[in-house]
Amino acid sequence: MGEAFAAFDDAVFNGPGEIPRKYREIIALAVALTTQCDACLKGHARAAVVHGATEEELAETTYITAALRAGGGIVHGMKALAATQRTAAG
């Protein structure tokens, strides 16, 4: 399974596609920031820079990720509140 995953990962990042490698790595970094995977954070941040990402782009990626995480928290908080209101109403 490890070899199969490595081959899949290689195909995703090194194979043909419409998204340039720099942006593949920035997307991966955003996901790693969301999942908080330390190894992924380091690996994809470094790979993004190797493929041309700037510090400003990495910072903006961080802010975009933070905005989405905060938005998710707000939406789920509203769902929790709605669930309590339905319970209170019967």
Helices and strands as residue ranges (DSSP letters): H 2-14, H 21-35, H 38-50, H 55-89
